[in-house]
Amino acid sequence: MARKPLELPAGVEFIGQTIRIRFTWKGQRRCETLGLPQTPKGIKAASDLRSNVITLAKLGVLDESRYSEFFPNSSYSTSSAMPTFGEYAQSWLNGRDIVLGTKNNYLSSLNNYWMPILATIPIDQITSTFLRKIVGEIPWERPAIKRSALQRLNPIFVTAMLDGLLLRNPLSSIETPAPGRKDIDPFSVEEANRIIASMYAKLPKSMKIYAALSEFAFFTGMRPGEIYALRWDDIDMSKRTAHVFKIVADQKVEFRTKTRYDRHVMLNSRAMNALAEARKVADLRATQFRRKVPNSPYVFPPSRTTEFIQDTTVTAKHFDAAVDALAIRPRPQYNCRHTYATMCLMANMNPAFIASQLGHSVRMLLSTYARWINSKDDWSEVDKLEGVLVGTNSVQDQQTIT
C-alpha cells in the first residue's frame, strides 16, 4: 500500500532529498534549498523559516547580513556569516574517521532530533537555555535514547569551541541521564550443553555449521561479528589460538574489532571440538560441486550462497528454534558471550586474563559481571562474619556477668 504523500505548506517544496522554500525579497523571487530532511519536523522547520523571512522582509529588517545568516550557502548572498548548525554538523561528520555503522548512528540521531530544529540556526546563536527548552519538549521514548542523542550532539559543540566558533559548550549545563545497567542474563552450563547437543542432533548435513558456531560462541565468548569474520588462517591449531582482528559489520568484513585492539583467544577443548565439527562441514561442502561457494575460507560460512555470515538473523533462527524446542527461557544468542564470561569468573579464573580473552577492560569486566565473581565462595565469606558475631556475643556475655 503506497504511503500517503505529505501535504506541503505554501512556498515549501521537495527537491532531491532535501527541502526548498520560495519567497519574494526586494521585489525578486528567491528559491533557497535547506539542509532539512523530508519529514514532518523538517517540513515544519522549513515553513517556519519561510514565515520568519517573509515577516522580517515586510518589516524592512532583512538585510544582506541577516539573509546570509539564514542562507549561508545562497547564490544570492554576498557576505560571509557564521556557519549554521546544519552546515557545521555536516562538515564535522564528513571530517571524522569513523566506520560506516557509527556514522549512520550519528546521522540517524542528528536527523531525528536536532536537524529539524537547529539546522538553519547559526551555531554561535544556540544557547543552553534554547537547548534545554528543546530537550524538554522532545518526547523521549526512554532515558537511554535521550542520553545517546545528547552524547552524539555534544562533540559537535566541543569541536566548534576548539575551532574558535563558540566561547562555551551550550550542552555543558544540560544534565545527561545516567547510563542504565544492562541486564546480564547468561545461560547455565547445563542449558548451553542441551542447546548445542540439540542443534548437532537436529540440523542436517552442512547446516550443522550453526551448531558448531554456537558451541564455539559458548566456549570462547567471542562477539558474533568476530566469529563470522574468523578464517581458517586466523586459527593456529598447534598453539590452540584464534587471532581476532576482524569483524562483520554492515554486511562487510572490516579489519578492526569493537575496541580497535586485536587479541589472541586461547581455545579450550570445547572450542577445539567446534572447530573439528566445522572442518567436517567444510570437507562436506567441498564435495558439493553445485554449491555456489564450495570452499569458503571462513570457519563458519552460511549454508547457502555467501562466503561469510553477514547478519545475526542467519544464525539466530536456528539457535532460537533449539531454545524453543527445549523449553529453555528465551535469550538472545549474544548471551553466549555472557555465559562464557560468567563460567570463567565462577571458576575463579584471573579477571585480567578473562578480560583479555573477551576484549574487555578489567574495569568493564568487573562492573558488568560483579555478581558472579567468587559467587561459589559467598557463603564461606558469610561464615567469617558469623565467627565474628559469635565472638562478639561472647564478649558481651562476659561483660554482663562481670
N, C-alpha and C positions, 0 to 999 in steps of 0.2 A: 504494500500500500504506500503510495507516494506521500512524502511529508508535505503538509500544508505550507505553502510559501509564506514567509514573513511579510507583514504589511509594513511598508516603509513610510516614515513621515515625509512631509513636503520638503523637497530640496535634499533628500538623502537617497543615495543610490549605491548599488554594489558595483565594484569594478575589480575583476580578478578575484583575489582572495581578501580584499580589503573593502573599505567604505569611502565614498566620495561625497562631499557636500557642495551644493551650488547656492550662490547668493550674489547680490549686487553691491558693489562698493565704489564710490566716486563715479557713479554712472556707468560702471563697467561690470559685465557679468564675470564672475570668478568661479573656478572649479578647483577644489583642493582635496587631494587624496590623503586620507588619515591612516595611521598605522593601528587600526582597530579591527578586532575580529568580527566576523559577520554573525553576531549573536545578539539576543535581545539587549544585553547590557551594552554591547558595542554600539548598537543602533541608537539606544537612548543617549549614550555619551556623545555620539555624532550630532544628534538632533539638538541636544543641549548646547553644544559648542556653536552650532549654526545660529541658534536663537540668541546666544550671548554676543556673537559677532554682529548680527543684524541690529541688536539693541545699541551696542556701542557705536556702530556706524550712524544710526539715526540721531544719537546724542552728540555726534561730531567729535568723539574722543578716541576713535580708532585711527591712530596714526601709523606711520611706517614701522616704528619700533614695536608697537603693540602687535601689529599684524605679523611681524617676524617672530614674535614670541608664540603666537598661536600657530603659525605655519612656518617653522624654521627651514623646511625643505622646499618652500614655494618658489616657483619660477618667477613670480611677481615680486618676491621680497628682495630688497636691496641692501638691507643692513644685517649684520651678524647678530646672533642672540644666544642666550644661554640654551643649551640643548634641553629638549623636553625629556620627561622621564622615559617615554617610549623610545625616543631616539637613543638615549644614553644606555638604556637597558639592552637594546638590540646590539649596540656596538660592544657592550660589556660581555654579552653572551657569545658573540662571534669571536671575541678575543680569548676566550677560555679554552684551555687544552683539557677537555673532558670527553668521556666516552658518550656515545650516542644516547644510551639509556638515561644517563644523568642529565644530558642536555634536554631530552624530551620531558623529563620531570620538571626542570626549570620552566620550560615553555608552557607546560600544562598549568603550573601554578600561577605564572605571571598572567597568562591569558584568561584564566578563570576568575582570578581575584583582583589583580592590580591594574592591568592594562585598560579595562573598560572605564576606570575612574581616573587613573593617573597619566595615561599615555600622552595627552596633549598639554600637560602642565609642566612649565619649566622646572627642572629638578631642584633649583635653589628656592622655589616657592612652596615646596612641600614641607609643611611643619609638623611637629609632633602632635599638636592639637588637631590638625586636619587628619592625620593618620589615625589617631586614637578614635576619632569620630567614625572613620571608615571601618576600622576593625570592629567597633562596637555595633555597627549596623549590618555587617555580613552575617548571615545565618549559618554559622559553622555547624557542620554535622557532628563533629567530635573534636575534643581538645587536641587530639593528635594531628588533625588536619590543619587546625589553626596554627599549631606550633610549626608544622612543616612549611606552611605558606609564609610565615614570618621569617623563618630561617633562610628561605630562598630569596626573600626580599632584602634582607639585611646586608649581604655582601655587596650589593649594588651601591648602596649608600656609603658603605665603608670605602669602596674604591673611588667614589665621587669625592670623598673627603681627601683621599690621597692625591687625587688629580687637582685639588685646589678649587673644586666647584662648590663645596659645602664647608662651613665652619664647624658644624657638628652633625652627628648622625640623628635624624629625626626619629629613628626607631629606638634610640638608646634609653628612652624613658618609658617605653611601652613594654608591659610585662608579657613574657612568653610563657605559655603553660608548661608546667614541669613535665618531663617525659614520663609516660605511663610505663609501668612494669609489664614486660611481655610474660604471658602465661606459658611457662615451660612445662610441657606435658609429654614426657618420653613414654615409649613403650617399655614394658618389662622385658627381661631377657627371655622369659617363657613365651610371651606374646611374639617377640621377634622370631624366635625359633619356629613357632607354629606358622607364622606368615610365610617365612622362607620355605619351609617344608611343603606347604600347600601350593605355593607358586611352582616349585620344581615338579610337583606331582601332577598338576592340572594343566600347565602351559605346554603346548605341543612343540616338538622339534626346535626350530630356530627361535621360537618365541620364549624359550627358556632363558634367553638372554636377559629378560626382565627379572627373572628370579635371581640370576647371578648378580645383576646390578643391585637388587635390593639387599642381598647378603653383603655385598661389598660396601654399600652405604651404611648398613647397620654396624659393621665391624671396622670401618675406617673413620667414620664421622665426616667424610668429605662433603662439601656442598654439592647439590645436584649438578649445577653447571660445570663444576670441576670434574665430576665423574663423566659427564657427557663429552668433555673435551679430551679425556685421557686416551692416549695412543699406546700401542704396544711398545713403541720405542721409548716411552716415558717410564716403563717398568724395568727395573733391574732385578731379575729373578734371583741372581746369586746373592745380592745384598738384601733382597726382600724389601725393596723400597719403591715408592711411586713418586716421581718428580712432578709436583703440582705447580704449574706456572701459566696455565691457560684456563679459560672459562668460556662457556657458551652463553652469549647474551644477544638478545635481539636476533636470534636465529643465525648468528655468526660465531665463529671461534675467534676470540680475542686473546692476544698474548699478554695477559695480566691476570691477577686474582682480585678478589674484593678488596683486600688490604694492600694490594700493589707489591707484595713481597712473595717470592716463590718459597717453597718448602719441600722437604722430602718426608713423606709419610711412611713410617715403618709398618710393614704388613704382618699381621698376626696370622695364625693358622686358618681362621675363617675367611679372612680376606684372600689368602692364597688359594683356598678352595673355590672361592667365587671366580678367581682368575682361571683356574683349571676348567671350571664349567664354561666360562666364556670362550676359552680356547676350543672346547669341543664344539660349541656353536659355530665358531669361525671355521673350523675344519669342515663342518657340515655345509655351511654356506658356500665354501669353495667348490663343492661338487655340484651345486645347483646352478647350471650354466644359463638357465633362463632368468636368473636373478639379475636385476639391474646393476647392483653393486655387490658382486660375489666376494670380493676381497677388500673389505674396509680396513684401513689402518687403525681404526678406533677400537678400543677394547669392548665397548658396549654399544654397538651400532643398532639402529632400529631394525625391525624385522622386515621392512619393506624397501623403500626406494632410495633413501638418502644415506650418506656415509656416516653421519653422526646424528644423535638425537638433538632436535632443535627446540623442543618445548617440553615443559614438565607434564603437560597433559598426555603425552605419548606414554609415559611410564605410570602416571598416576591412576589411569583407568584400570590397569592390571593389579596394581597394589591395592587400590580401594576395593576391587572385586574380591580379593583374598581376605581382606579385613572384614568385609561384609559377610562373606560366606562362613567365616569363623566366629561371627557374632562378637567380634572384638570392638570395643568402643572406638569409633572413627577418629582418626587424627591424620593430619597431612603427612605425606611421605617425607617432607623435610624433617619431621621429628625423628627420623632415623639418626640424624646428626646429634640431636639431644640425647637419644638413647645411648649412643656410644660415649658421649661426654659423661653422663651420669654413671654408666658402668665403670668407667675408668676412675672416677672420683670415689665411688663406693668400694673400689678395690684398693684404696689408699695409694694410688699412683701419684707421683710427683706432679703437683699442679703446673709447674713450669714446663714439664715435658708434655703434659696433656695440651696446654695452650699452644705449644709449638706445633703439635700434630694437627690441631684444629685450625691453625691460622688465626688464633686469638691473641690478645694481650692477656697476661696473667690477671690483671685487674678486671678485664671483661669476663674472663672465665669465673673468677671468684664471685663477682657481683651477680652473674647470670645463674650460676648453679650452686649458690651458697647453701641451700637447704639439703643438698646431697653430700656435702663434704663431711666425711667421718660419721655419716649417719648411723653406721652399724655400731659405733662406739658411744653413741649418745647416752645409753643407759649406764655405761660404766662411768661416764662423767657425772651423771646424777648420783651414782653410788658414792663418788668422792664427797659430794655435798652432804649426803646422808651421814657419812662418817663425821663430818664437822658438826652437823646438827646434834648427833648423839653425844659428842664430846661437850657441846655447849650445854645440853641438858644436864649432864653430869656435874659440870661446874656450878650450874645454878642450884642443883640439889644440894651440893656441898655447902654453898653459901647460905642456903636456907637453914640447914642443920646447925651451922655454926651460929 
